[in-house]
């Protein structure tokens, strides 16, 4: 009988007289083959772990006649996979390969960080793994992938913008003919900065309208401006001044340059009567006066007429005016003073442009007449033998109530007429000053009110407007170049 165990053979021997029991002949070859995951002639000759496996194979005298520690090697740094034997791939953003070998460390690996591709950068390491962005003037993105070339990139050059020409923004763009500006590559959207705008075509300032506080230059046809004209190019800056102190002393100045003097005059209103009668309203006159450099300008603001008390009438309002080199150019007439009429007699309103007559009484006392631009106002008749009021003056002063025993008229370019006092009855109101003066009211039963002075503008004054409203002292506002 032949038995096999491991690498040994057992053969029985025939019994003999010397050895009656059965004997076995043992013949062992001891040539165990290399185990799994290793290679070699056999275990006695020596086995080495296969490529990608680490460990060793050693011979033993007992079954299975060897020991083996050959085990798969894990994928190295910057790669991924089940093992080196199963296959490893470089991580996204790395280029190279991993191969199994039979000597330590049982693999070769060349996985290295991939530099940023063309038209991109990623400081400080400049690798896809750290992150890359498209260069200035390029749009797109860069992403890491695990297959060759181990990145995807959509960085592409941005085309030149409107009104510019060139290969692309990174290569350089220049504005088209008739346009000006610059185009510069930048990192963020839209990946360039700057524009090419039409080159302004010079225009004549004569068609430009100056805004508030600015005035068109006199020789405007000789000035040009860019496509969009501005006040600074075509206009003169005006200095605005308000005269609030009324009286016979003017505000005087000399013009620095030629231009147009824009003026708003408000006259003084008539003074109230002693019994609550209301003085005539003041006038507001506006106009624009042409001037040259070094012209002397005088601005007068008329004052309100004096307020009556008891049986007194009120004084006439003073006139406001502008003179240029001593020549009157614009006048705002003053309101007529109220007579003492139990609250029912009203002073004549200032001129807009002509003054209105003052109110008389039902018992026969007359109000003074309002002045026109050509004639002063007449005096109002007294009642019951009482004195009549004086007519206004052609030079602009308001007419006086006889005796001037009441209140004074308001001062200004021309003065308002004075009122009188009639203790037994009612005093008359003074006439308002103006280009022509208003007449004073008559004295007597409920004294008559004065008439308003007239307003006026010279022929070379433009944009003239007239209105009446309000009570109080006058003032003047003017804007000069």
C-alpha positions in Angstrom: 0.0 0.0 0.0 1.3 3.6 -0.9 0.1 6.6 1.2 0.8 10.2 0.5 0.8 12.9 3.2 2.1 16.3 2.4 5.2 15.9 0.4 6.1 12.5 2.0 5.3 8.9 0.8 4.6 6.0 3.2 5.4 2.5 1.9 4.7 -0.7 4.1 7.5 -3.3 4.5 6.9 -7.1 4.5 7.0 -8.6 7.9 10.1 -10.8 8.7 11.0 -13.2 11.3 13.0 -10.5 12.9 10.2 -8.0 12.7 7.0 -9.8 12.6 5.0 -6.5 12.8 4.3 -4.4 9.7 6.9 -1.7 9.1 6.6 1.5 7.0 9.1 3.1 4.8 8.8 6.9 4.8 10.2 8.8 1.8 9.7 12.7 1.9 10.5 15.1 -1.0 9.8 18.4 1.1 9.2 20.6 -2.1 6.1 22.6 -1.0 5.0 25.1 -3.8 5.0 28.9 -3.1 1.7 29.9 -1.5 -1.0 32.3 -2.9 0.2 36.0 -3.5 3.8 34.8 -3.8 6.1 33.4 -6.5 9.2 31.2 -6.8 10.3 27.7 -7.6 9.0 26.3 -4.3 9.1 27.1 -0.7 12.6 25.5 -0.1 13.9 27.3 -3.0 12.4 30.6 -1.8 9.2 32.5 -2.4 8.8 36.3 -2.8 5.5 38.2 -2.3 4.0 39.2 -5.6 4.2 42.8 -6.8 2.0 45.0 -4.7 2.1 42.7 -1.7 4.3 43.2 1.3 5.5 40.4 3.7 7.5 37.1 3.5 7.3 33.3 3.0 9.2 31.0 5.3 9.6 27.1 5.2 8.3 24.9 8.1 8.7 21.3 8.9 5.1 20.7 9.7 2.1 21.0 7.5 1.6 23.2 5.5 5.4 23.4 5.6 5.5 27.3 5.3 4.3 30.6 6.8 3.2 33.5 4.6 2.5 37.2 5.5 2.0 38.4 1.9 -0.8 41.1 2.1 -2.0 43.8 -0.3 -0.3 47.3 0.0 -2.7 50.3 0.4 -2.7 53.0 -2.2 0.0 55.6 -1.4 -0.5 59.3 -0.5 -2.2 61.5 -3.2 -3.9 58.4 -4.8 -7.0 56.3 -4.2 -8.2 52.8 -4.9 -8.8 49.4 -3.1 -5.1 48.6 -3.0 -2.0 48.8 -5.2 -2.8 45.4 -6.6 -6.4 46.4 -7.5 -5.2 49.6 -8.9 -4.6 53.1 -7.6 -5.4 56.4 -9.4 -3.9 59.8 -8.6 -6.3 62.1 -6.7 -8.0 64.9 -8.6 -5.5 67.7 -9.2 -2.5 65.3 -9.3 -0.9 63.9 -12.4 1.1 60.6 -12.6 0.5 56.9 -11.9 0.9 54.1 -9.3 2.4 50.7 -10.3 2.9 47.6 -8.2 6.5 46.3 -7.7 7.9 43.4 -5.8 10.4 45.3 -3.7 9.7 47.6 -0.8 7.6 49.8 -0.7 6.0 47.4 -3.3 4.8 50.3 -5.6 6.2 53.2 -7.6 4.1 56.4 -7.5 4.6 59.7 -9.4 1.4 61.5 -8.3 2.4 65.2 -8.2 0.3 68.4 -7.8 -0.6 69.7 -11.3 0.4 73.3 -12.0 -2.4 75.7 -13.1 -3.0 75.4 -16.8 -2.5 78.1 -19.4 -4.3 81.4 -18.9 -4.8 80.7 -15.2 -2.9 81.1 -11.9 -3.3 80.3 -8.3 -0.8 81.9 -6.0 1.2 81.1 -4.0 1.6 77.4 -5.0 0.1 77.8 -8.5 -1.4 74.3 -8.5 -4.8 73.0 -9.6 -5.2 71.4 -6.1 -4.8 74.8 -4.3 -7.2 76.4 -6.8 -6.7 78.3 -10.0 -8.5 81.3 -11.4 -8.5 82.6 -14.9 -6.0 85.4 -15.6 -7.1 89.0 -16.1 -9.1 89.3 -19.3 -10.1 85.7 -19.3 -13.5 84.3 -18.3 -14.2 80.7 -17.1 -13.2 78.2 -14.4 -10.5 75.6 -13.6 -11.5 72.3 -11.8 -9.6 69.3 -10.7 -10.5 65.8 -12.2 -9.0 62.3 -11.8 -8.5 61.6 -15.5 -5.9 63.0 -17.8 -5.1 65.9 -18.1 -6.3 65.9 -14.5 -8.2 69.3 -14.8 -10.9 71.0 -16.8 -10.4 74.6 -17.8 -12.8 76.9 -19.6 -10.6 80.0 -19.3 -11.1 81.9 -22.6 -10.1 85.4 -23.7 -12.9 88.0 -23.4 -13.7 89.9 -26.6 -13.2 93.6 -26.8 -16.3 95.6 -25.6 -18.5 97.9 -27.7 -16.8 100.7 -29.6 -13.4 99.1 -29.2 -11.3 96.8 -31.5 -8.5 94.3 -31.0 -7.8 90.5 -30.9 -9.3 90.3 -27.3 -9.0 92.0 -24.0 -5.8 90.3 -22.8 -4.1 91.1 -26.1 -5.3 94.7 -25.9 -8.2 96.8 -27.1 -8.2 100.3 -28.5 -11.2 102.6 -28.9 -12.7 102.9 -32.4 -12.3 106.1 -34.4 -14.5 108.8 -33.0 -14.4 107.3 -29.5 -12.1 107.9 -26.5 -11.3 106.0 -23.4 -9.3 102.9 -22.2 -10.0 99.2 -21.8 -8.0 97.3 -19.1 -8.1 93.6 -18.3 -9.2 92.7 -14.7 -9.8 89.5 -12.8 -13.5 89.8 -11.9 -16.5 90.0 -14.2 -16.9 91.5 -16.8 -13.1 90.9 -16.9 -12.3 94.4 -18.1 -12.7 97.9 -16.9 -13.2 101.1 -18.9 -15.4 102.2 -21.7 -15.0 103.8 -25.1 -17.3 106.9 -25.3 -18.0 109.2 -28.2 -15.6 112.1 -28.4 -17.7 115.2 -27.7 -18.4 117.4 -30.6 -17.9 121.1 -29.6 -21.1 123.1 -29.6 -21.9 126.7 -29.4 -23.1 128.0 -26.1 -25.8 130.2 -27.7 -28.4 127.4 -27.5 -27.7 126.5 -23.8 -30.0 127.7 -21.1 -28.3 128.6 -17.8 -29.7 127.2 -14.6 -30.7 129.0 -11.5 -28.0 131.2 -10.0 -26.2 131.4 -13.4 -26.5 133.9 -16.2 -25.7 133.6 -19.9 -22.6 135.4 -21.1 -23.2 138.5 -23.2 -21.0 137.4 -26.1 -22.3 133.9 -25.9 -22.0 133.2 -29.6 -18.2 133.3 -29.2 -18.1 130.4 -26.7 -18.2 126.7 -27.4 -18.6 123.7 -25.0 -18.4 120.0 -25.0 -21.3 117.8 -26.3 -23.1 118.4 -22.9 -22.7 122.1 -22.1 -22.4 123.2 -18.5 -23.1 126.4 -16.6 -19.4 126.7 -16.0 -18.7 126.8 -19.7 -21.4 129.0 -21.0 -22.6 131.1 -18.0 -21.5 133.5 -15.4 -22.1 132.7 -11.7 -24.4 135.2 -10.0 -23.8 136.5 -6.6 -27.1 137.0 -4.8 -27.5 139.7 -2.2 -30.6 140.7 -0.2 -31.0 144.3 1.1 -33.3 144.2 4.2 -32.4 147.6 5.7 -34.9 150.1 4.3 -34.3 153.9 4.1 -32.9 156.7 2.0 -29.3 155.3 2.1 -28.8 152.9 -0.8 -26.7 149.7 -0.9 -23.9 150.6 -3.4 -21.5 148.4 -5.4 -19.6 148.3 -8.6 -20.1 145.5 -11.2 -17.0 143.2 -11.7 -17.9 142.2 -15.3 -20.5 142.7 -17.9 -23.8 140.7 -17.6 -27.3 141.1 -16.4 -28.4 142.3 -13.0 -31.4 140.4 -11.9 -33.5 142.4 -9.4 -36.5 141.9 -7.2 -37.8 145.0 -5.5 -40.4 145.1 -2.7 -41.7 148.5 -1.7 -42.9 149.7 1.7 -46.6 149.4 2.5 -48.7 152.3 3.7 -49.0 152.8 7.4 -52.2 151.8 9.3 -54.7 154.4 10.5 -55.4 155.1 14.1 -58.7 153.2 14.2 -57.4 149.9 12.7 -57.6 151.0 9.1 -55.2 149.1 6.9 -52.4 150.7 4.8 -52.1 150.0 1.1 -50.3 146.9 0.1 -46.7 147.0 -1.1 -45.5 146.2 -4.6 -43.2 143.5 -5.9 -41.4 144.3 -9.1 -38.9 142.0 -10.9 -36.7 142.7 -13.9 -33.3 142.1 -15.5 -31.0 145.0 -16.2 -28.0 144.9 -18.6 -24.8 146.1 -17.1 -21.1 146.5 -18.1 -18.0 146.1 -15.9 -17.4 148.9 -13.4 -21.0 150.2 -13.4 -22.1 151.8 -10.2 -25.3 150.2 -8.9 -27.4 151.7 -6.1 -30.3 149.6 -4.5 -32.9 151.4 -2.4 -35.5 149.6 -0.2 -38.6 151.6 0.9 -39.9 151.6 4.4 -43.4 151.2 5.6 -45.2 154.4 6.4 -45.7 155.4 10.1 -48.6 153.9 12.0 -51.3 156.3 13.1 -52.9 156.4 16.5 -56.0 158.1 17.9 -57.4 160.2 15.1 -54.3 160.1 12.9 -53.9 158.6 9.5 -50.9 156.5 8.5 -48.0 157.7 6.5 -47.4 156.6 2.8 -45.0 153.8 2.0 -41.5 154.5 0.6 -40.5 153.5 -2.9 -37.8 150.9 -3.7 -35.6 151.4 -6.8 -32.4 150.6 -8.7 -30.1 153.1 -10.4 -27.3 152.4 -12.7 -24.6 155.1 -13.0 -27.1 157.5 -11.5 -30.0 156.6 -14.0 -33.1 155.0 -12.5 -33.9 151.7 -14.1 -36.6 150.0 -11.9 -39.0 151.3 -9.4 -41.5 149.6 -7.0 -44.1 152.2 -5.8 -45.2 152.3 -2.1 -48.7 151.8 -0.7 -50.9 154.7 0.4 -51.3 155.4 4.1 -54.7 154.6 5.6 -57.0 157.4 6.8 -58.7 157.3 10.3 -62.0 155.8 9.2 -63.4 153.5 11.9 -61.5 150.6 10.3 -63.2 151.0 7.0 -60.7 153.2 5.0 -58.0 151.3 3.2 -54.9 152.9 1.8 -54.4 152.6 -2.0 -52.3 149.7 -3.1 -48.8 150.3 -4.6 -48.4 150.2 -8.4 -48.6 147.1 -10.5 -47.7 149.2 -12.3 -50.2 151.9 -11.5 -51.2 152.7 -7.9 -54.8 152.5 -6.8 -56.8 155.3 -5.1 -57.3 155.4 -1.3 -60.7 154.8 0.2 -62.9 157.8 1.2 -65.7 158.0 3.6 -69.5 157.9 3.2 -69.7 161.4 4.7 -67.8 163.0 1.8 -64.1 162.8 2.7 -62.1 161.6 -0.4 -59.1 159.3 -0.7 -56.0 160.4 -2.6 -55.6 159.2 -6.1 -53.3 156.5 -7.2 -50.3 157.5 -9.4 -49.9 156.2 -13.0 -46.5 155.8 -14.8 -47.1 159.3 -16.4 -48.9 161.3 -13.7 -48.9 161.7 -9.9 -52.1 161.0 -8.0 -54.5 163.9 -7.0 -55.1 164.9 -3.4 -58.4 163.8 -1.8 -61.0 166.5 -0.9 -61.6 167.2 2.8 -65.1 167.2 4.4 -66.9 170.0 6.1 -64.3 172.6 5.3 -61.4 170.4 6.4 -58.2 170.6 4.3 -57.8 168.5 1.2 -54.7 166.3 0.7 -51.9 167.3 -1.5 -51.3 165.7 -4.8 -48.4 163.4 -5.3 -45.2 164.7 -6.8 -43.9 164.1 -10.3 -40.4 163.4 -8.9 -41.9 160.4 -7.0 -42.5 161.6 -3.4 -46.0 160.9 -2.0 -48.4 163.7 -1.4 -48.7 165.0 2.2 -51.9 165.3 4.2 -52.3 169.1 5.1 -50.3 170.1 8.1 -48.3 166.8 8.4 -49.5 166.7 12.1 -49.7 162.9 12.0 -47.1 160.3 11.0 -44.2 160.5 8.6 -44.1 158.6 5.4 -41.7 155.8 4.8 -38.2 156.6 3.5 -36.7 155.0 0.4 -35.6 156.1 -3.0 -38.5 158.5 -2.7 -40.4 159.1 0.6 -44.1 158.5 1.3 -46.3 161.4 2.2 -47.0 162.3 5.8 -50.5 162.0 7.5 -52.3 164.5 9.7 -54.2 164.4 12.9 -57.7 165.8 13.4 -58.7 165.3 17.0 -62.3 166.3 16.3 -62.7 164.0 13.3 -60.4 161.9 11.2 -56.9 162.5 9.8 -56.0 161.8 6.2 -53.4 159.3 5.1 -50.2 160.1 3.2 -49.7 159.2 -0.5 -47.3 156.4 -1.4 -44.0 157.2 -3.1 -43.2 155.8 -6.5 -42.0 156.7 -10.0 -44.9 159.1 -9.6 -46.2 159.8 -6.1 -49.7 159.0 -4.9 -52.0 161.7 -3.6 -52.8 162.2 0.1 -56.3 161.6 1.6 -58.5 164.5 2.7 -59.2 165.4 6.3 -62.6 165.3 7.9 -65.3 162.9 8.7 -63.4 159.5 8.6 -60.3 160.9 7.0 -59.5 159.7 3.5 -56.7 157.2 2.7 -53.7 158.0 0.5 -53.3 156.7 -3.0 -50.5 154.3 -4.0 -47.4 155.3 -5.9 -46.7 153.9 -9.4 -44.1 151.3 -10.4 -41.9 151.7 -13.5 -39.2 150.0 -15.6 -36.8 151.5 -18.2 -37.0 150.3 -21.8 -33.8 148.2 -21.6 -35.1 146.3 -18.6 -36.4 142.8 -19.6 -38.5 140.2 -17.9 -40.5 142.7 -16.0 -43.3 141.5 -13.7 -45.6 143.4 -11.2 -47.7 142.2 -8.2 -48.9 143.6 -4.9 -49.3 141.8 -1.6 -48.5 142.1 2.1 -47.6 144.8 4.7 -44.3 145.9 6.1 -41.0 147.3 5.2 -39.6 146.8 1.7 -36.5 145.0 0.7 -34.5 144.2 -2.4 -32.8 141.0 -3.7 -30.4 141.2 -6.6 -28.0 138.8 -8.4 -25.0 140.2 -10.0 -22.2 138.7 -12.2 
